[in-house]
Amino acid sequence: MNVYTFKNGLKMNNIFRRYLFETEEDYTKELQKWSAMYHIDPANNYPPVIIVHGKSDTIVPVTQSHQLAEKLRKMGVEVRENYVDGMDHLFEAYLAGPEDPMWEKAVVPVLAFVKKHLG
């Protein structure tokens, strides 16, 4: 989905065209199919989670990541949040590698998190 969005513009309506749905309820149900919030089952155990979200994201509000983190924590899941200033929804598509100034802010915390939990 990120590749599609990257090539066709950073607009969610490129993927979820509102006019294709007869009711707001149908549209909302379709969006929920894609939302992690609606796929988390408190009956399951989840591994530690890291959430990386660009603070300038205009596609998925940062508040959704806050809500996801809160829901997971209430279930006893270890959560690390990393909100990156100046980055949008597809910031990973713009990172050129370790020499990129955003690498330290966006990638290094993920690598440290994975190393901590997987060795």
N, C-alpha and C positions, 0 to 999 in steps of 0.2 A: 504494500500500500504506500509506503514512503516513496518508492521510486515513481509510482504513478503520480502521486501528489507533487513530487519534485518536478517532474516533466510537464505537468498540466496546471501548475499554479497552486498556491497555498490557500485554496478555498475549499472548505469542506463540501460545499454544494457541488463541486466537481464529482464527488463520489456519491453523496447522498442528496440527490435532487429532490427537493421538497415537493415540487409540483407533480412528482410521480405517485404521491400518496394521497389517497382520498381524504383522510382525516389527520388531524394533528396527533391523535392517539396512535395511528398506524406508523406515522413518521417517528414518533418517540420510541415505539417498540423496536423499530429497525435500528435506531441509534443505540439503544440499549444492548442489542446483540453484539455490538462492537466495543462496548465499554467494560473494562475490567471490573468495575464496581458491581456489575450484575453477574459476574462469573465466579465470585468468591463465595465459597460455601463454608460457613463457620464450623461445620461438622468435619471438615478436612484439616489436616496439618499442612502448614506451608513453611518452606525454607525461608531464611533471611532474605529480605528484598531491598534492593536499592532503587530509588526513583530518581531519575535525572530529568529535569524539565527546564526548558528555556523560559526565563521570565518574560520575554517578549513574544511568547507564543500567542498567535491570533487565531489558531485553529482549535486548540484544546485549552480552555482556561486553566491557569495554574491551580486554581481552587480545586479542580478535580483531583489533582495529585495530592493536595492536602487532605482531601476527603478520603482518598484511597489509603493513604498512610495511616490516618486515624482509624479507619475500619480494621486494617490489618493489626495495628497495635492493640486494639480492643480484643482481638482474637489471640493475643500473646505472641504475635510475630515480630521479630526484630526488624525494624525498618530504618534505613538510612536515607535521608532526603538530601538532594543536591539540586538547588535551584540556581541556574546559571544566568547572571546578568548579561543583557545584550544579545541573547540567543533566542531564536524562534523555534518553531516546531521541528524543523529538519536540520538543526544545527550540526548533527553528525555528518551530514552530506557536505558541509563546508569545511570540515577540518582536514587540513592537508597532511597531518602527521605530527610527530612529537615536536617539530619546530614551530608549530602553530601556537600562538599565544594563548588560545583557549584550551589547548590540550591539558594544561595543568588544572584548569578549573572543571573541565567536563569529563576527561578520560581518566586521569590519574586517580581520582577518588573511586571510580568504578574498579579499576585494576586493584587498588588497595583492598576494597571490599571483597572482591573475588578471592584474592590471596588470603585474606583473613579467614574466609569460610571454607575454602577448598585447599588451601596450602600451597 
